[in-house]
Amino acid sequence: MLRFRKNGKLYYGFTDNLKRRIREHRLGNSNFTSKNGIFDLIFYEAYINKADAQLAEKYFKTGHGREVLKDKLKNYFGGFA
């Protein structure tokens, strides 16, 4: 999960190569990240297979999934998420 510094927006995605994907985002090779500026990687999980990663991404984009992530990161968000 990425969090953008200027507006606090969150971005969820999955990849088979995290370092490569972060580099692509930093180079502006993603429409969403190029529009929202500088970001920080604030959370990631590793999965054994692509299907599980895709299910997790889909879940974290739901209202309940976002709340679960914010609860996991409550110290990062300072209790105000």
Contacts in CASP RR format, 6 or more apart in sequence:
PFRMAT RR
TARGET T0000
AUTHOR 0000-0000-0000
METHOD contacts of the structure
MODEL  1
MLRFRKNGKLYYGFTDNLKRRIREHRLGNSNFTSKNGIFDLIFYEAYINK
ADAQLAEKYFKTGHGREVLKDKLKNYFGGFA
1 10 0 8 1.000
1 11 0 8 1.000
1 12 0 8 1.000
1 13 0 8 1.000
1 41 0 8 1.000
1 42 0 8 1.000
1 43 0 8 1.000
1 44 0 8 1.000
1 60 0 8 1.000
1 69 0 8 1.000
2 10 0 8 1.000
2 11 0 8 1.000
2 25 0 8 1.000
2 33 0 8 1.000
2 39 0 8 1.000
2 40 0 8 1.000
2 41 0 8 1.000
2 42 0 8 1.000
3 9 0 8 1.000
3 10 0 8 1.000
3 11 0 8 1.000
3 39 0 8 1.000
3 40 0 8 1.000
3 42 0 8 1.000
4 10 0 8 1.000
4 11 0 8 1.000
4 33 0 8 1.000
4 36 0 8 1.000
4 37 0 8 1.000
4 38 0 8 1.000
4 39 0 8 1.000
5 37 0 8 1.000
5 38 0 8 1.000
5 39 0 8 1.000
5 40 0 8 1.000
6 36 0 8 1.000
6 37 0 8 1.000
6 38 0 8 1.000
7 36 0 8 1.000
9 36 0 8 1.000
10 66 0 8 1.000
11 32 0 8 1.000
11 33 0 8 1.000
11 36 0 8 1.000
11 39 0 8 1.000
12 57 0 8 1.000
12 60 0 8 1.000
12 61 0 8 1.000
13 57 0 8 1.000
14 47 0 8 1.000
14 50 0 8 1.000
14 53 0 8 1.000
14 54 0 8 1.000
14 56 0 8 1.000
14 57 0 8 1.000
15 21 0 8 1.000
16 50 0 8 1.000
18 44 0 8 1.000
22 41 0 8 1.000
24 30 0 8 1.000
25 33 0 8 1.000
25 39 0 8 1.000
28 34 0 8 1.000
33 39 0 8 1.000
42 73 0 8 1.000
42 76 0 8 1.000
43 69 0 8 1.000
43 72 0 8 1.000
43 73 0 8 1.000
45 56 0 8 1.000
47 53 0 8 1.000
47 56 0 8 1.000
59 65 0 8 1.000
60 66 0 8 1.000
60 68 0 8 1.000
60 69 0 8 1.000
70 77 0 8 1.000
70 81 0 8 1.000
71 81 0 8 1.000
73 81 0 8 1.000
74 81 0 8 1.000
END
